[in-house]
Amino acid sequence: MSLIHIKGGRIVDPANNIDKVSDLCIKDGKIYSLEAPTEKADKVIDASGLVVMPGFVDLNCHLREPGFESRETILTGSMAGAAGGYTTLCAMPNTDPVTDNEIVATYVKYKAEKEAVIRVLPVGAITKGKCGEELADIGRMAKAGVCALSEGDRTVQNAALMKTALKYSKMFDLPVLAYSVDTDLAGKGSMNAGDAAALLGLKGISADSEEVMVSRDMILAGSTKARLHLCHISTSGSVTLIKQAKERGVDVTADVTPHHFSLSDEDIVDYDANYKVNPPLRTKEDIVAIKEGLKNNIIEVIATDHAPRHIDEKNCEFEKAENGIVGLETAFALSFTNLVDKNVITLSELVKKMSLNPAKIINSDLGTLSVGACADVTIADIEKDFVFDKTRSFSKSRNTPFDGKTLKGKILYTISRGNVVFEKGSIKGECK
């Protein structure tokens, strides 16, 4: 392992309440010191005017392998993650076969160790085949190393089965990452129910279809004393419900995606399916509530819900198009532009929501620049505007509504376990 000297950057490390200009040294894959080295460094990075942060941890991304490699692979998804400043990805079980047993979980870990440029952790399905009918073998998946349990893009509709899953998750100390939607209430809608949907003549998905399940799962988490994490919250009602549950002592955390606080249903024009996502883009009033939730720490995490789709799955009628936006390479810039630059939260709070908080949820000691910690480091330029160009993305898919948008917060370097894996637009190597 080499000695890396990061010179004169603004170190932002919420775990240690650090926000100051300093040097940072990495040696043998660990954070060595917050001072200049006494020996000659193998690599020197001039971070003057740049921000140096713990590597980001994404609780919710879809890497599609095995089974859907035309959309994404563990390799390409990890490259996109590195380009976005991520050093750890939690891969949802939306695969074929589904990650619902120790064999598939072990396969995902093996592929990640052999091919990924950053850390990839498998998330195990709650039910067999994600069919919502029979509990998956949670014990064996826990032994195989899954970091959490989730149905990915589905909700366990059976309340009794979900309660049993929460009991098992507590037994094996695994968080449940829940997507909240009542499928009967959501019906066959394709965007948020409201004036924008009416103008476009599209069937809507009501806010209460999310809020009913948010409420149900928090009630079940309260009764089982299990840890519940709610993924991609999108409505003001959900924010209120989470606040009330926390006040009752329910062990619940939540995340929101950058696209849900950056775009509203009014941004959907010309039936562009790149704006189609589930949960759908909501109203401007919902965005205000989500930002307040982030500011008041009701929502502790920002996650991407990175959902790559083949071009044919988006290049069709809006109603028939698949849901999903690729988000790994735009998450930090969208968050900085729409939250920090607009004084909703501080930079330190943003870094905490993208590194330390998600790491804690999966029982990890990542997300810190403490001396002796794993050297996962992200360096960004937050001063200059840049235009996002999807043709330069490392993902296999291009389904994003942010192509050509001017943003702030460009990732320049990503260091994973002491290796520079991304540098100024280029992937530099594999992290074994």
C-alpha positions in Angstrom: 0.0 0.0 0.0 1.2 3.5 -0.8 1.3 6.7 1.2 -1.1 9.3 -0.1 -0.8 12.9 1.1 -3.9 15.1 0.6 -2.7 18.7 1.0 -4.6 21.7 2.3 -8.2 20.6 1.8 -11.2 21.5 3.8 -11.7 18.4 6.0 -15.4 17.8 6.7 -15.8 14.9 9.1 -19.1 15.0 11.0 -18.2 11.9 13.1 -15.5 13.9 14.8 -17.1 17.4 14.5 -14.3 18.5 12.2 -14.6 21.2 9.6 -11.3 22.8 9.0 -8.5 23.2 6.5 -5.8 20.6 7.1 -3.7 17.9 5.5 -4.7 14.2 5.5 -2.5 11.2 5.1 -3.4 7.7 4.1 -1.2 4.8 4.7 -1.7 1.0 4.3 -5.3 1.5 3.5 -6.1 3.5 6.7 -6.4 7.1 7.7 -2.9 7.7 9.1 -3.0 11.3 10.3 -4.5 14.8 9.8 -1.0 16.3 9.4 1.7 16.4 6.7 3.7 13.2 6.5 7.3 13.0 7.8 8.2 10.7 4.9 7.9 11.1 1.2 4.5 10.4 -0.2 3.9 8.1 -3.1 1.1 10.3 -4.3 0.3 13.9 -3.5 -3.1 15.4 -4.1 -3.4 19.2 -4.0 -6.8 19.8 -2.3 -6.5 23.5 -2.0 -10.0 25.0 -2.3 -11.5 21.5 -2.3 -13.6 19.6 0.2 -12.3 16.3 1.7 -15.0 14.0 3.1 -15.6 10.4 4.2 -16.6 8.2 1.2 -20.4 8.1 0.7 -22.5 5.1 1.6 -25.6 4.4 -0.5 -28.3 2.4 1.2 -30.5 1.9 -1.8 -29.2 1.2 -5.3 -30.0 -1.4 -8.0 -27.0 -3.0 -9.7 -29.2 -5.5 -11.6 -26.6 -8.4 -11.6 -27.2 -11.3 -11.8 -29.9 -11.4 -14.5 -30.3 -7.9 -15.9 -26.8 -7.1 -17.1 -28.1 -5.2 -20.1 -29.1 -2.5 -17.6 -26.2 -2.5 -15.2 -23.5 -4.8 -13.8 -21.7 -4.8 -10.5 -18.6 -3.5 -12.3 -20.4 -0.6 -14.1 -22.5 0.3 -11.1 -19.4 0.4 -8.9 -17.7 2.6 -11.5 -20.7 5.0 -11.5 -20.6 4.9 -7.7 -16.9 5.8 -7.6 -17.6 8.7 -10.1 -20.2 10.0 -7.7 -18.0 9.8 -4.6 -19.5 6.6 -3.2 -17.2 4.0 -1.6 -19.9 1.6 -0.4 -23.1 0.5 -2.3 -25.9 -1.6 -0.8 -27.2 -3.6 -3.7 -30.9 -4.3 -3.7 -32.2 -7.8 -4.4 -33.8 -6.9 -7.7 -31.9 -9.6 -9.5 -32.7 -12.8 -11.4 -32.4 -15.0 -9.5 -33.6 -12.8 -6.6 -31.1 -12.4 -3.8 -33.3 -14.4 -1.4 -30.8 -17.1 -0.3 -27.2 -17.5 0.8 -26.0 -18.7 -2.7 -27.0 -15.5 -4.5 -25.8 -13.3 -1.7 -22.4 -15.1 -1.8 -22.3 -14.7 -5.6 -22.9 -10.9 -5.3 -20.1 -10.7 -2.7 -17.8 -12.7 -4.9 -18.4 -10.7 -8.0 -17.9 -7.5 -6.0 -14.6 -8.7 -4.6 -13.4 -9.7 -8.1 -14.7 -6.8 -10.2 -16.1 -3.8 -8.3 -13.9 -0.8 -7.9 -15.6 0.1 -4.6 -17.3 -1.9 -1.8 -20.6 -3.6 -2.7 -22.7 -5.2 -0.1 -25.7 -7.5 -0.9 -29.1 -6.7 0.5 -31.2 -9.8 1.1 -34.9 -10.1 0.1 -37.5 -10.3 2.8 -39.6 -13.0 1.0 -38.8 -15.8 -1.4 -38.6 -14.4 -5.0 -39.9 -11.1 -3.6 -43.4 -12.6 -4.1 -44.6 -11.5 -0.7 -45.9 -15.0 0.2 -43.2 -16.8 2.1 -40.3 -15.6 4.3 -36.8 -15.9 2.8 -34.1 -17.8 4.8 -33.0 -14.7 6.7 -30.7 -16.7 9.0 -28.6 -18.1 6.2 -28.5 -14.9 4.3 -27.3 -13.1 7.5 -24.5 -15.7 7.8 -23.6 -15.1 4.2 -23.1 -11.4 4.9 -26.2 -9.4 3.7 -26.1 -6.0 5.2 -29.9 -5.5 5.4 -33.3 -6.9 4.3 -35.6 -5.4 1.7 -38.1 -6.2 -1.0 -36.3 -3.7 -3.2 -38.9 -2.0 -5.4 -41.8 -3.9 -3.7 -43.7 -3.8 -0.4 -44.7 -6.8 1.7 -48.5 -6.3 1.4 -49.3 -9.0 4.0 -49.0 -7.3 7.5 -48.6 -10.5 9.4 -45.7 -11.6 7.2 -44.1 -8.2 7.5 -44.4 -8.4 11.3 -42.7 -11.8 11.3 -39.9 -10.4 9.0 -39.3 -7.6 11.5 -39.0 -10.1 14.4 -36.4 -12.1 12.4 -34.6 -8.9 11.5 -34.2 -8.1 15.1 -33.0 -11.6 15.9 -30.1 -11.2 13.4 -29.6 -7.5 14.0 -30.4 -6.5 10.4 -32.2 -3.3 9.5 -35.3 -3.7 7.2 -35.2 -1.2 4.3 -38.8 -0.8 3.4 -40.4 0.6 0.3 -43.9 1.8 1.3 -46.8 1.5 -1.2 -50.2 0.0 -0.9 -50.6 -1.5 -4.4 -54.4 -1.4 -4.3 -54.4 2.3 -3.6 -51.6 3.0 -6.2 -53.5 1.0 -8.8 -52.1 1.5 -12.3 -51.0 5.1 -11.9 -47.9 6.3 -13.6 -47.3 9.7 -11.9 -48.4 11.7 -8.8 -52.2 12.2 -8.6 -52.9 15.9 -9.0 -53.3 18.7 -11.4 -50.2 17.9 -13.3 -51.5 14.3 -14.0 -54.9 15.7 -15.0 -53.3 18.1 -17.5 -51.3 15.2 -19.1 -54.3 12.9 -19.0 -52.3 10.3 -17.0 -53.6 8.1 -14.1 -52.2 9.3 -10.8 -50.7 7.6 -7.7 -52.1 9.1 -4.5 -50.0 10.2 -1.6 -52.0 8.1 0.8 -50.9 4.9 -1.1 -47.4 5.7 0.5 -48.6 7.0 3.8 -50.8 4.0 4.7 -47.8 1.7 4.4 -45.5 4.1 6.2 -47.9 4.1 9.1 -48.4 0.4 9.1 -44.7 -0.5 9.0 -43.9 1.9 11.8 -46.7 0.5 14.0 -45.3 -3.0 13.3 -41.7 -1.8 14.1 -43.0 -0.3 17.3 -44.7 -3.5 18.4 -41.7 -5.7 17.5 -39.0 -3.3 18.7 -37.3 -3.9 15.4 -35.2 -1.4 13.4 -37.1 0.0 10.4 -35.6 2.2 7.7 -38.1 3.8 5.3 -36.7 4.2 1.7 -37.3 7.1 -0.6 -40.0 9.0 1.3 -41.8 11.4 -1.0 -44.8 13.0 0.7 -45.4 15.6 3.3 -47.7 13.3 5.1 -45.0 10.7 5.4 -42.7 13.2 7.0 -45.3 14.1 9.6 -46.0 10.4 10.3 -42.3 9.7 10.8 -41.9 12.6 13.2 -44.8 11.4 15.3 -43.5 7.8 15.4 -40.0 9.1 16.5 -41.7 11.0 19.3 -43.4 7.7 20.4 -40.0 6.1 20.5 -40.3 3.9 17.4 -36.8 2.9 16.1 -37.3 4.3 12.6 -35.1 6.1 10.2 -35.8 7.3 6.7 -34.1 8.4 3.5 -35.1 10.6 0.5 -33.6 10.7 -3.0 -32.1 13.8 -4.6 -34.7 13.6 -7.4 -37.5 13.8 -4.9 -36.3 17.2 -3.5 -35.0 18.5 -6.9 -38.1 17.9 -9.1 -41.8 18.0 -8.8 -44.7 16.5 -10.9 -44.9 19.9 -12.7 -41.5 19.2 -14.3 -43.0 16.3 -16.3 -43.6 17.7 -19.7 -43.7 16.2 -23.2 -44.4 12.8 -21.5 -40.6 12.3 -21.0 -40.3 8.9 -19.3 -37.0 9.8 -17.8 -39.1 11.6 -15.2 -41.0 8.4 -14.4 -40.0 7.0 -11.0 -41.7 5.1 -8.2 -42.6 6.7 -5.8 -43.5 9.4 -8.3 -42.3 12.9 -8.3 -44.7 14.7 -6.0 -45.8 18.4 -5.5 -43.8 21.4 -4.7 -45.5 21.4 -1.3 -44.2 17.9 -0.7 -40.7 19.1 -1.6 -40.9 21.9 1.0 -41.9 19.3 3.7 -39.1 16.9 2.7 -36.5 19.8 3.0 -37.9 20.6 6.4 -37.6 16.9 7.3 -34.0 16.9 6.2 -33.3 20.1 8.1 -34.9 18.9 11.3 -33.3 15.4 11.0 -36.6 13.6 10.7 -35.0 12.3 7.5 -31.5 11.2 8.4 -30.2 9.8 5.0 -29.9 10.8 1.4 -29.9 7.7 -0.9 -29.9 7.4 -4.6 -32.4 4.6 -5.5 -30.1 4.3 -8.6 -32.4 2.4 -11.0 -30.7 1.8 -14.4 -33.0 1.0 -17.3 -32.3 -0.1 -20.9 -33.1 2.6 -23.4 -36.0 0.5 -24.8 -37.6 0.5 -21.4 -37.8 4.3 -21.4 -38.2 5.0 -25.1 -42.0 4.3 -25.2 -45.3 5.7 -24.0 -45.1 7.2 -20.5 -47.7 4.7 -19.1 -45.8 1.7 -20.4 -42.3 2.9 -19.5 -40.4 1.4 -16.6 -39.8 3.4 -13.4 -36.4 4.6 -12.4 -33.6 7.2 -12.6 -29.9 6.6 -12.5 -28.6 8.6 -9.6 -25.1 7.6 -8.3 -23.2 10.3 -10.4 -25.6 13.2 -9.6 -26.6 12.6 -6.0 -23.9 14.8 -4.3 -24.2 17.6 -6.8 -28.0 17.7 -6.7 -27.9 17.6 -2.9 -25.3 20.3 -2.7 -27.0 22.5 -5.3 -30.5 22.2 -3.9 -29.8 21.9 -0.1 -26.5 23.3 0.9 -26.2 26.1 -1.7 -29.8 27.2 -0.8 -29.1 27.1 3.0 -31.5 24.3 3.8 -28.7 22.3 5.6 -25.0 22.7 6.1 -22.3 20.9 4.2 -21.4 19.0 7.4 -25.1 17.9 7.7 -25.1 16.8 4.1 -21.9 14.7 4.5 -23.4 13.1 7.6 -26.6 12.1 5.7 -24.5 10.6 2.9 -21.8 8.9 4.9 -22.0 8.5 8.6 -25.7 8.0 9.1 -26.2 5.3 6.4 -23.1 3.5 7.7 -24.6 3.4 11.2 -27.9 2.0 9.9 -26.1 -1.1 8.4 -24.0 -1.5 11.5 -20.8 -0.3 9.9 -17.9 1.7 11.2 -17.5 3.5 7.9 -18.3 7.1 7.2 -15.5 8.7 9.2 -12.0 10.1 8.7 -10.9 9.1 12.2 -7.2 8.0 12.5 -7.1 4.3 12.0 -10.4 4.1 10.1 -10.7 2.6 6.6 -9.4 5.1 4.1 -12.6 5.8 2.2 -12.3 9.4 1.1 -14.1 11.6 -1.4 -12.8 15.0 -2.7 -15.0 17.5 -4.4 -15.0 21.0 -5.8 -18.0 22.9 -4.5 -17.2 26.3 -5.9 -17.5 25.9 -9.6 -20.6 25.1 -11.7 -20.5 22.2 -14.1 -22.9 20.8 -16.7 -23.8 17.1 -16.2 -23.3 15.1 -19.4 -24.9 11.7 -19.4 -22.8 10.5 -22.3 -19.8 10.6 -20.0 -21.6 8.4 -17.4 -20.0 5.1 -16.3 -23.4 3.5 -15.8 -24.6 1.2 -18.6 -27.9 3.1 -18.6 -28.7 6.8 -19.4 -32.2 7.2 -17.9 -31.8 10.6 -16.2 -33.7 13.9 -16.4 -30.6 15.8 -15.3 -28.7 15.6 -18.6 -27.5 19.1 -19.5 -28.4 20.6 -16.1 -26.0 23.0 -14.4 -25.0 21.8 -10.9 -22.5 22.5 -8.2 -20.4 19.9 -6.3 -18.2 18.1 -8.8 -16.5 14.9 -7.5 -12.8 15.0 -8.4 -11.3 12.1 -6.5 -12.7 8.9 -4.8 -10.3 6.8 -2.7 -11.6 3.4 -1.6 -9.7 1.4 1.0 -6.6 3.5 0.3 -6.7 3.1 -3.5 -7.4 6.1 -5.8 -10.2 4.6 -7.9 -11.6 7.7 -9.5 -9.5 10.8 -10.5 -10.8 13.8 -12.5 -13.2 11.8 -14.7 -11.3 8.6 -15.0 -11.5 5.2 -13.2 -8.1 4.4 -12.0 -8.2 0.7 -11.0 -9.8 -2.0 -9.1 -10.2 -2.2 -5.3 -9.7 -5.8 -4.1 
